[in-house]
Every structure is written in structure tokens, then in C-alpha cells.
Amino acid sequence: MTAATTLVGRMLRDKRATVIGLGREGKAAARLLVEQGATVTVTDLKDAEDLRATLAEMADLPVSFCLGGHPPRVLEADIIFVSPGVPLDAPIMVEARQRGLVLSSETRLFCHLCPTDIIGITGSSGKTTTATLVARMLETHGTRVHVGGNIGSPLIGKLSQIRRGDVVVMELSSFQLDYFGAVLDAEPRGDLVSPLFPEGAWSPPVAAVLNVTPNHLDRHPTMDAYVEAKSRIWRYQHRDDDTVLSWDDPVTRGFAGHCPGQVTFFSTREQVPRGACLQGDSLLLRRDDGAATICSVGDVQLRGMHNVANVLAACTVADLFGVRPKEMAEVAATFAGVEHRLEPVRQYDGVWYYNDSMATSPERAIAALKSFTEPIVLLAGGRDKHLAWEDWGELVGRTVVQLILFGEAAPLIEGVLERLGLRSPPLHRAEGLDHAVELARSLAPQGSVVLFSPGGTSFDAYRDYAERGDDFKRLVESLGR
């Protein structure tokens, strides 16, 4: 047990803590709080029947549950831990803020307890791929790495395994970054808050912002609010900290003049003063003492120029930890991608099927469409995030031979295509994902690609994008069997 964890134990013992939202972060936070001696209440809008499996996992914990709603008594607490899926404008959150209650999250608590270096990676797209690439490069260099945040299992449950000298790589969403700023913090209350969050706001010592484009506008009230949330990953850094930014993205490039730490760039379009970039067909690492070639674009196993950008971002971060170009090249040449992100599933009847369920915005789906030269049969839909579909529609009109729409967003997407006056590709409406896959099988010509890149979230029919992607893969694997 670390000294920081021991300190938290002394602070939390016999304190009243409420956890809002019983997702994976909420479960992890509740377990740690119980272990540290807090009196814990957990509340969720879902009822006990919907949470049966989760409650079974927590059967060993002395926790009070308030399910099927958030009664006012759950705010009778010394500190509130909020899961990232809970909107800041939810009634329970509005009431908590009006009362001036102390608000935190599992992710933020972990960052203050972590005994070693943290790399934080955010962006509107590419976070999971880049975080995984960074971890692989560090491991190839011989570093012991722990990956978490918005990817994998909550890291707070792994604190006892993390040692000084290890490196933690965290994928951070805008929802998680909301709790890195001081705006949600109440005034410090004695021994509970001050030792835990001595500086109020906090940013990881190494931060990377891959891109900032419209996303999650169903949660953030404005684009400015979304940009502000993303900026918290670097805003509270110190002079000796490092920030890695995309040179190609106007928003991230604009961050550079405001970053407190040392800024390094990556780019697929221009030479950068320090960082990683393309020079002709070569991925180049530029340092103060010269430049070194990493590999060629053809060596990168991942499809698409957006993934070349992800590799360059990962190389820029890895270079800060002494990873050598040949180690970066080894990972770039062998890393085939993460699950649910342009994941090849199966070739059936002369057609390749790809699972891109992680594409929960039109922009992510655009990147997927640009990754193929083959004719594309596209499966799109899900739940809309109040984002623009026009650019997506224009590209679909040029690259897709058959379009299959499913889910809540299907009528909205069809309306966009009608407004654009697009007469191609042929459009088909599916009643569900199983129907969509069967339509794709019947429509896809040999030599084409069936691309499941929804452009919307999964919440109209699935728990998350992973469950949706798993269902797609199951359906594809069952074709012809």
C-alpha cells in the first residue's frame, strides 16, 4: 500500500461518500471507498433488475443502494464521486452543485494517488489507438506499463500493482476531464479535501491532444464548452511538463501558445520544429539535435492516414521517455489495431467484413471510409449526438456502393442525404443489426468491403460500443453456418 493510499484511508475513514452511477468506474470507486473505511451509498437511475449482474459482483460490499432514481438523501454526504456517464446538468448534479458539495471521480482520485508518471491522451478520435500504441512502444523499450482511464478496467483497482518507475498511460474523455478543473470543486473542507487535492485543478505531467472536432454535443452545451473540457488535460501543467499537440488541427495548434509546459508537435502535412512528421513517404522524428527516420508509411500496418497520424502522435510521446526509433518502427509494423476500431472480422464469399463500432461520430466514420479503396457497403446509424452529417453524406455519395441504415438516427441521416440531393448510393433501411448484416450479405459484390462504421452511439440498442461490436462480429461469424 502506498503512502498516498494510506493518507486517503485516514481521510476517508468514517466519512460519508456517495457514488452516482454504477458503471465500471462507479463500481471501482465504491470498492476502494469501502476498503478505506468510508460509509458508502451508491445510486443509479437503473433499477435492481437492470443491474442484477452488477449487484452480484458487489454482493460482498457493505454498501447502501438507492436504485431506480436519485432520492435527495443520497446528497447527505461528505464527498460525491460521479461516474463519467452522468451529465453535469442532470437534476441530481444541479442540486449537488447548488449545495456546494465536494465532487470528484474515480479517474481524478486515481491520478492523485498514482505513485508514478502519468501520460494522458485525449482527442475527439484516435485516443484508444494512440494510447495502445504508446503503451506498446514503451513496453518494447522495456518499461512496465499500465493502461486505463477510458479504456480497459479502472486503474484505481490496480493501485497496489503500480510501482515507481512504471508508466501509466490513460485515455481520457471530455467527461472525465470535466473533473480535472477547479470549477466543480467546493471550498476545501478541513482534512477531507485539502490533502487529497492540494492544488484544486490538476493535469497529467505528459499530455497529448490528438484533435478537437465537434463531438458529444448531446452532453456539452456548446462547442466552446467541449474545447474547454479537452483543454484541461494541459491547462494545469507545470513548466517542466510536456504537451504533445497536432500541428494539423487548428484547435490543438491554437492551444500551443497557452500551454504552461513544453510543447511538441506531430503532423502528417508539414515539417514540425520538434516531434514526429511525414517527410515524403517517411515517418521522421525531429529533435533539437537532429532528425531520425522511424519507418516508411508502407511499413505501418494500420489502414488510413488518420492512423499514420496516430502513429506519429505515439512516437512523439514515446520519444519523451527515451524510446528509440527502431523500437517505434517495430510497433508500427506489427500493431494491427484495437478491437472495434477498423477491426477485420472475416472474409466471406469474396467480401471482407470490418467492425468499426467505436466510430460513434460522423467524423470517425469519415476516417474509416477514407481508409479503403475497395467498393464499400456501409452500415450506419445508432443514436445521434447532435453532430453534423453533411460532410459524411458528401463522402458517402462518392465512396459507398450500398448504404444500410439502422437505429434511431436512420430517419435523420436519410433526411440529410435527401437535403443534399444525393441519388446514390442506393439506400436500405434495416430493422436491427441482424437485419442490416443480412442485407449487407445479399448486396455486397465480390471484392467489396462491408464496413460497420455507425457514426452514432450504441445507446439506442446496446450498453456500449463494445457490446454492439461484439454483436456485429457474432452475426458476421454466423454467415453461412
C-alpha positions as CSV (number, residue, x, y, z in Angstrom):
1,M,0.0,0.0,0.0
2,T,1.4,3.4,-1.0
3,A,1.8,6.4,1.4
4,A,-0.8,8.2,-0.7
5,T,-3.3,5.4,-0.3
6,T,-2.7,5.3,3.4
7,L,-3.3,9.0,3.7
8,V,-6.6,8.7,1.8
9,G,-7.6,5.9,4.1
10,R,-7.1,8.1,7.1
11,M,-9.1,10.9,5.4
12,L,-12.0,8.7,4.2
13,R,-12.4,6.6,7.3
14,D,-15.9,7.0,8.7
15,K,-16.7,9.7,6.0
16,R,-20.0,9.5,4.1
17,A,-19.3,9.0,0.4
18,T,-21.9,8.7,-2.4
19,V,-21.2,7.2,-5.8
20,I,-23.5,8.4,-8.6
21,G,-23.7,6.0,-11.5
22,L,-23.0,2.2,-11.2
23,G,-20.8,1.8,-14.3
24,R,-17.3,0.4,-14.3
25,E,-15.8,3.5,-12.7
26,G,-18.6,3.7,-10.1
27,K,-18.1,0.1,-9.1
28,A,-14.3,0.6,-8.8
29,A,-14.7,3.8,-6.7
30,A,-17.2,2.1,-4.4
31,R,-14.9,-0.8,-3.7
32,L,-11.9,1.5,-2.9
33,L,-14.0,3.7,-0.7
34,V,-15.3,0.7,1.3
35,E,-11.7,-0.6,1.6
36,Q,-10.6,2.8,3.0
37,G,-13.3,2.8,5.7
38,A,-15.9,5.2,4.2
39,T,-19.6,4.7,4.6
40,V,-20.7,4.3,1.0
41,T,-24.0,4.9,-0.8
42,V,-24.4,4.0,-4.4
43,T,-27.2,5.4,-6.6
44,D,-28.3,4.8,-10.2
45,L,-31.3,5.5,-12.4
46,K,-31.5,1.9,-13.3
47,D,-33.4,-0.5,-11.1
48,A,-32.2,-3.6,-9.4
49,E,-33.4,-5.9,-12.2
50,D,-31.5,-4.0,-14.8
51,L,-28.4,-4.1,-12.6
52,R,-28.7,-7.7,-11.5
53,A,-25.2,-8.7,-12.7
54,T,-23.5,-5.7,-11.3
55,L,-25.2,-6.1,-7.9
56,A,-24.0,-9.7,-7.8
57,E,-20.4,-8.5,-8.3
58,M,-20.8,-6.1,-5.4
59,A,-22.5,-8.6,-3.1
60,D,-19.5,-8.7,-0.7
61,L,-19.5,-4.9,-0.1
62,P,-21.3,-3.2,2.8
63,V,-22.9,-0.6,0.5
64,S,-26.3,1.1,0.7
65,F,-28.1,1.1,-2.7
66,C,-30.6,3.7,-3.9
67,L,-31.7,2.4,-7.3
68,G,-34.3,3.4,-9.9
69,G,-33.7,7.1,-9.2
70,H,-31.7,9.6,-7.1
71,P,-33.6,10.5,-4.0
72,P,-32.4,13.7,-2.2
73,R,-30.9,11.7,0.7
74,V,-28.0,10.5,-1.4
75,L,-26.6,14.0,-1.2
76,E,-26.3,13.8,2.5
77,A,-22.6,13.0,2.1
78,D,-19.1,14.5,2.7
79,I,-18.0,13.8,-0.8
80,I,-19.7,12.7,-4.1
81,F,-17.9,10.5,-6.7
82,V,-19.6,10.9,-10.1
83,S,-19.3,8.4,-13.0
84,P,-18.5,10.0,-16.3
85,G,-21.7,8.9,-17.9
86,V,-23.7,11.2,-15.5
87,P,-24.4,14.6,-17.3
88,L,-23.4,17.7,-15.3
89,D,-26.9,19.1,-16.0
90,A,-28.7,16.0,-14.5
91,P,-31.1,17.1,-11.7
92,I,-29.0,15.3,-9.0
93,M,-25.9,17.1,-10.2
94,V,-27.6,20.5,-10.3
95,E,-28.7,20.0,-6.8
96,A,-25.2,18.8,-5.7
97,R,-23.6,21.9,-7.2
98,Q,-26.2,24.2,-5.7
99,R,-25.4,22.8,-2.3
100,G,-21.7,23.3,-2.8
101,L,-20.9,19.6,-2.3
102,V,-17.4,18.2,-2.9
103,L,-17.5,16.5,-6.3
104,S,-14.9,14.1,-7.7
105,S,-14.5,11.0,-9.8
106,E,-12.7,7.7,-9.8
107,T,-10.3,8.9,-12.5
108,R,-9.3,12.0,-10.7
109,L,-8.9,10.2,-7.4
110,F,-6.6,7.7,-9.1
111,C,-4.4,10.4,-10.6
112,H,-3.8,11.9,-7.2
113,L,-3.0,8.5,-5.7
114,C,-0.8,7.2,-8.6
115,P,2.8,6.9,-7.4
116,T,4.4,7.2,-10.9
117,D,4.4,9.1,-14.2
118,I,1.1,9.5,-16.0
119,I,0.6,10.1,-19.7
120,G,-2.8,11.5,-20.5
121,I,-4.2,11.2,-24.1
122,T,-7.3,12.8,-25.3
123,G,-8.9,13.8,-28.6
124,S,-12.2,13.6,-30.5
125,S,-10.9,10.5,-32.3
126,G,-7.9,8.2,-32.2
127,K,-7.5,8.1,-28.4
128,T,-7.7,4.3,-27.9
129,T,-5.4,3.5,-30.8
130,T,-2.8,6.1,-29.8
131,A,-2.8,5.1,-26.1
132,T,-2.3,1.5,-27.1
133,L,0.5,2.4,-29.5
134,V,2.3,4.4,-26.8
135,A,1.9,1.5,-24.3
136,R,3.3,-1.0,-26.9
137,M,6.3,1.3,-27.7
138,L,7.1,1.8,-24.0
139,E,6.9,-2.0,-23.4
140,T,9.2,-2.6,-26.4
141,H,11.6,-0.3,-24.7
142,G,11.5,-2.4,-21.6
143,T,9.2,-0.2,-19.5
144,R,6.5,-1.6,-17.2
145,V,3.2,0.0,-18.4
146,H,-0.4,0.2,-17.1
147,V,-3.1,1.3,-19.4
148,G,-6.5,2.6,-18.3
149,G,-8.8,5.6,-18.0
150,N,-11.4,5.4,-20.7
151,I,-10.0,2.1,-21.9
152,G,-9.9,-1.2,-20.1
153,S,-10.5,-1.7,-16.4
154,P,-10.5,1.2,-13.9
155,L,-7.0,1.8,-12.7
156,I,-7.9,2.6,-9.2
157,G,-8.4,-1.1,-8.6
158,K,-4.8,-1.7,-9.7
159,L,-3.0,0.8,-7.4
160,S,-1.3,-1.9,-5.4
161,Q,0.3,-3.2,-8.6
162,I,1.8,0.1,-9.8
163,R,5.3,1.0,-8.7
164,R,7.6,3.9,-9.0
165,G,9.4,3.7,-12.4
166,D,6.4,2.2,-14.1
167,V,4.4,4.4,-16.6
168,V,0.6,4.8,-16.6
169,V,-1.0,5.6,-20.0
170,M,-4.5,7.0,-19.6
171,E,-7.1,7.6,-22.4
172,L,-9.1,10.5,-21.1
173,S,-12.6,11.5,-22.4
174,S,-14.0,15.0,-22.1
175,F,-16.4,13.7,-19.5
176,Q,-13.5,12.5,-17.3
177,L,-11.6,15.8,-17.9
178,D,-14.5,17.7,-16.5
179,Y,-13.3,16.7,-13.1
180,F,-9.7,17.9,-13.6
181,G,-10.6,21.5,-13.3
182,A,-11.4,23.5,-10.2
183,V,-14.8,24.7,-11.4
184,L,-16.7,21.8,-9.8
185,D,-14.8,21.9,-6.5
186,A,-16.4,23.3,-3.4
187,E,-14.2,25.3,-1.0
188,P,-11.8,22.9,0.9
189,R,-13.4,21.4,4.0
190,G,-10.8,20.7,6.6
191,D,-8.8,17.5,6.3
192,L,-11.0,15.9,3.7
193,V,-10.3,17.9,0.6
194,S,-7.1,19.8,1.0
195,P,-4.6,16.9,1.4
196,L,-6.4,15.0,-1.4
197,F,-6.5,17.8,-4.0
198,P,-3.9,20.3,-2.7
199,E,-3.9,22.4,-5.8
200,G,-7.6,22.1,-6.8
201,A,-7.1,21.6,-10.5
202,W,-4.7,19.2,-12.0
203,S,-3.3,18.0,-15.4
204,P,-1.1,15.0,-16.1
205,P,2.7,15.8,-16.5
206,V,2.6,14.4,-20.0
207,A,-0.5,15.3,-22.0
208,A,-1.4,14.7,-25.7
209,V,-4.3,16.2,-27.6
210,L,-4.8,14.4,-30.9
211,N,-7.6,16.6,-32.4
212,V,-10.6,18.5,-31.3
213,T,-13.6,18.4,-33.7
214,P,-17.4,18.5,-32.9
215,N,-18.3,15.6,-30.7
216,H,-20.5,14.9,-27.7
217,L,-22.7,17.9,-28.3
218,D,-25.5,16.0,-26.8
219,R,-23.7,16.3,-23.5
220,H,-21.6,19.5,-23.8
221,P,-23.9,22.6,-24.2
222,T,-21.6,24.3,-26.8
223,M,-18.5,23.5,-28.8
224,D,-16.7,26.1,-26.7
225,A,-17.6,24.0,-23.6
226,Y,-16.3,20.9,-25.3
227,V,-13.0,22.6,-26.2
228,E,-12.7,23.8,-22.6
229,A,-13.1,20.3,-21.3
230,K,-10.4,19.0,-23.6
231,S,-8.0,21.8,-22.6
232,R,-8.0,20.7,-19.0
233,I,-5.6,17.9,-19.9
234,W,-2.8,20.5,-20.2
235,R,-4.2,23.7,-18.7
236,Y,-2.9,23.0,-15.1
237,Q,0.6,21.6,-16.1
238,H,3.8,23.0,-14.8
239,R,6.8,24.5,-16.7
240,D,8.7,21.2,-16.8
241,D,5.7,19.1,-18.0
242,D,5.2,18.1,-21.7
243,T,2.3,18.7,-24.1
244,V,2.0,16.9,-27.4
245,L,-0.3,18.6,-29.9
246,S,-1.4,18.0,-33.5
247,W,0.1,20.7,-35.8
248,D,-2.6,19.9,-38.4
249,D,-5.7,20.5,-36.2
250,P,-6.4,24.3,-35.9
251,V,-7.8,23.9,-32.4
252,T,-4.9,21.9,-31.0
253,R,-2.3,24.1,-32.7
254,G,-4.0,27.1,-31.2
255,F,-3.5,25.5,-27.7
256,A,0.2,25.8,-28.1
257,G,0.5,29.5,-27.1
258,H,-1.3,28.8,-23.8
259,C,0.3,25.6,-22.6
260,P,2.4,26.1,-19.4
261,G,4.7,23.1,-20.3
262,Q,7.0,22.3,-23.1
263,V,5.1,21.8,-26.4
264,T,6.0,19.2,-29.1
265,F,4.0,18.6,-32.3
266,F,3.2,15.8,-34.7
267,S,2.0,16.3,-38.3
268,T,1.1,14.4,-41.5
269,R,1.2,17.6,-43.6
270,E,4.2,19.8,-42.6
271,Q,7.6,19.6,-41.0
272,V,7.5,20.4,-37.3
273,P,10.2,22.0,-35.3
274,R,10.2,19.2,-32.7
275,G,8.3,16.0,-32.7
276,A,7.2,13.5,-35.5
277,C,6.1,14.2,-39.0
278,L,6.0,12.9,-42.5
279,Q,8.7,13.7,-45.0
280,G,7.8,12.3,-48.3
281,D,7.0,8.6,-47.6
282,S,9.0,8.5,-44.3
283,L,7.9,9.0,-40.7
284,L,10.5,11.3,-39.3
285,L,11.4,12.1,-35.7
286,R,12.8,15.6,-35.3
287,R,14.8,16.6,-32.2
288,D,16.9,19.5,-31.2
289,D,20.0,17.5,-32.0
290,G,18.9,16.3,-35.5
291,A,16.4,14.0,-37.2
292,A,16.0,10.3,-37.4
293,T,13.8,8.1,-39.7
294,I,11.3,5.8,-38.0
295,C,9.9,3.9,-40.9
296,S,8.0,4.4,-44.2
297,V,4.3,4.8,-44.5
298,G,4.1,1.4,-46.2
299,D,5.5,-0.2,-43.1
300,V,2.6,1.0,-40.9
301,Q,0.2,-1.9,-40.6
302,L,-2.8,0.1,-39.7
303,R,-5.1,1.4,-42.5
304,G,-5.6,5.0,-43.3
305,M,-3.8,8.3,-43.0
306,H,-5.6,9.0,-39.7
307,N,-3.8,6.0,-38.3
308,V,-0.5,7.3,-39.6
309,A,-1.2,10.5,-37.6
310,N,-1.9,8.2,-34.5
311,V,1.5,6.5,-35.0
312,L,3.2,9.9,-35.3
313,A,1.5,11.1,-32.1
314,A,2.6,7.9,-30.3
315,C,6.1,8.3,-31.5
316,T,6.2,11.9,-30.2
317,V,5.1,10.8,-26.8
318,A,7.3,7.7,-26.7
319,D,10.4,9.8,-27.6
320,L,9.9,11.8,-24.3
321,F,10.6,8.5,-22.5
322,G,13.7,7.5,-24.4
323,V,12.1,5.0,-26.8
324,R,14.3,4.5,-29.8
325,P,13.2,4.9,-33.5
326,K,13.8,1.3,-34.2
327,E,11.5,0.3,-31.3
328,M,8.8,2.7,-32.6
329,A,9.2,1.1,-36.0
330,E,8.8,-2.4,-34.7
331,V,5.4,-1.5,-33.1
332,A,4.2,0.5,-36.1
333,A,4.9,-2.5,-38.4
334,T,3.3,-5.1,-36.2
335,F,0.4,-3.4,-34.4
336,A,-2.9,-4.5,-36.1
337,G,-5.2,-2.2,-34.2
338,V,-7.6,-2.3,-31.3
339,E,-10.8,-4.2,-31.0
340,H,-13.9,-2.5,-32.6
341,R,-11.7,0.0,-34.5
342,L,-11.4,-0.9,-38.2
343,E,-11.1,-4.5,-37.0
344,P,-11.1,-7.1,-39.7
345,V,-13.6,-9.8,-38.8
346,R,-13.9,-12.3,-41.6
347,Q,-13.8,-12.7,-45.3
348,Y,-16.9,-14.4,-46.6
349,D,-18.0,-15.1,-50.1
350,G,-15.2,-12.8,-51.5
351,V,-16.1,-9.9,-49.2
352,W,-14.2,-8.6,-46.2
353,Y,-16.3,-7.5,-43.1
354,Y,-14.8,-4.8,-40.8
355,N,-16.0,-3.9,-37.4
356,D,-15.7,-0.2,-36.6
357,S,-18.2,0.0,-33.8
358,M,-16.0,2.6,-32.0
359,A,-16.9,5.1,-34.7
360,T,-19.6,6.9,-32.7
361,S,-19.4,10.2,-34.6
362,P,-19.7,11.1,-38.3
363,E,-16.1,12.3,-38.3
364,R,-14.8,8.9,-37.1
365,A,-16.9,7.2,-39.8
366,I,-15.3,9.6,-42.4
367,A,-11.8,8.4,-41.3
368,A,-12.9,4.8,-41.8
369,L,-14.4,5.5,-45.2
370,K,-11.1,7.1,-46.3
371,S,-9.2,4.0,-45.3
372,F,-10.4,1.8,-48.2
373,T,-10.0,1.8,-52.0
374,E,-12.4,-1.1,-52.4
375,P,-16.1,-0.6,-53.1
376,I,-17.9,-0.1,-49.7
377,V,-21.2,-1.4,-48.4
378,L,-21.7,0.8,-45.3
379,L,-23.8,0.0,-42.2
380,A,-24.5,3.3,-40.4
381,G,-26.8,4.6,-37.7
382,G,-27.3,4.2,-33.9
383,R,-28.1,7.2,-31.8
384,D,-27.2,10.7,-33.0
385,K,-25.0,13.0,-30.8
386,H,-26.3,16.3,-32.3
387,L,-23.5,16.4,-34.8
388,A,-23.4,17.5,-38.5
389,W,-23.7,14.7,-41.0
390,E,-23.3,16.7,-44.2
391,D,-19.6,16.1,-44.8
392,W,-20.2,12.4,-44.1
393,G,-23.0,12.4,-46.6
394,E,-20.9,14.0,-49.4
395,L,-18.2,11.4,-48.9
396,V,-20.7,8.5,-48.8
397,G,-22.0,9.7,-52.1
398,R,-18.5,9.3,-53.6
399,T,-17.3,6.2,-52.0
400,V,-20.2,3.9,-51.0
401,V,-22.0,1.5,-53.3
402,Q,-24.7,0.4,-50.9
403,L,-25.9,2.2,-47.7
404,I,-27.7,0.4,-45.0
405,L,-29.2,2.5,-42.2
406,F,-30.3,1.2,-38.7
407,G,-31.2,2.5,-35.3
408,E,-32.7,5.8,-34.0
409,A,-30.6,8.0,-36.3
410,A,-31.7,6.3,-39.6
411,P,-34.5,8.8,-40.4
412,L,-32.3,11.8,-39.5
413,I,-29.5,10.5,-41.8
414,E,-31.8,9.8,-44.6
415,G,-33.1,13.4,-44.3
416,V,-29.6,14.8,-44.5
417,L,-29.0,12.8,-47.7
418,E,-32.3,14.0,-49.2
419,R,-31.4,17.6,-48.4
420,L,-28.0,17.1,-50.1
421,G,-29.9,15.8,-53.2
422,L,-27.8,12.6,-53.3
423,R,-29.2,10.0,-55.7
424,S,-26.5,7.4,-54.9
425,P,-25.7,5.1,-53.2
426,P,-28.9,3.0,-53.0
427,L,-30.3,3.3,-49.5
428,H,-31.8,0.5,-47.4
429,R,-33.4,0.6,-44.0
430,A,-32.8,-2.2,-41.6
431,E,-35.0,-3.1,-38.6
432,G,-32.0,-4.0,-36.5
433,L,-28.3,-5.0,-36.7
434,D,-29.1,-8.6,-37.6
435,H,-31.3,-7.4,-40.5
436,A,-28.5,-5.0,-41.5
437,V,-25.9,-7.7,-41.7
438,E,-28.2,-10.0,-43.7
439,L,-28.9,-7.1,-46.1
440,A,-25.1,-6.5,-46.5
441,R,-24.5,-10.1,-47.3
442,S,-27.1,-10.1,-50.0
443,L,-26.0,-6.7,-51.5
444,A,-22.2,-6.8,-51.3
445,P,-20.4,-7.6,-54.6
446,Q,-17.3,-9.8,-54.6
447,G,-14.2,-7.8,-53.9
448,S,-16.0,-5.2,-51.8
449,V,-15.8,-4.3,-48.1
450,V,-18.7,-4.4,-45.7
451,L,-17.9,-1.6,-43.2
452,F,-19.8,-1.4,-39.9
453,S,-18.9,2.2,-39.0
454,P,-22.1,3.6,-37.4
455,G,-21.3,7.3,-36.9
456,G,-23.7,7.2,-33.9
457,T,-23.6,5.9,-30.4
458,S,-24.9,2.4,-29.4
459,F,-27.2,3.6,-26.6
460,D,-30.4,3.1,-28.6
461,A,-30.0,-0.6,-28.5
462,Y,-26.8,-1.6,-26.7
463,R,-25.0,-0.9,-23.4
464,D,-21.9,0.4,-25.2
465,Y,-20.0,0.3,-28.5
466,A,-18.2,-2.9,-27.4
467,E,-21.4,-4.8,-26.9
468,R,-22.6,-3.5,-30.3
469,G,-19.3,-4.5,-32.0
470,D,-19.4,-8.0,-30.4
471,D,-22.9,-8.5,-31.7
472,F,-21.8,-7.4,-35.2
473,K,-18.9,-9.9,-35.1
474,R,-21.2,-12.7,-33.9
475,L,-23.6,-12.0,-36.7
476,V,-20.8,-12.0,-39.3
477,E,-19.2,-15.2,-38.0
478,S,-22.6,-16.9,-38.3
479,L,-23.0,-16.2,-42.0
480,G,-23.2,-19.4,-44.0
481,R,-23.1,-21.5,-40.9
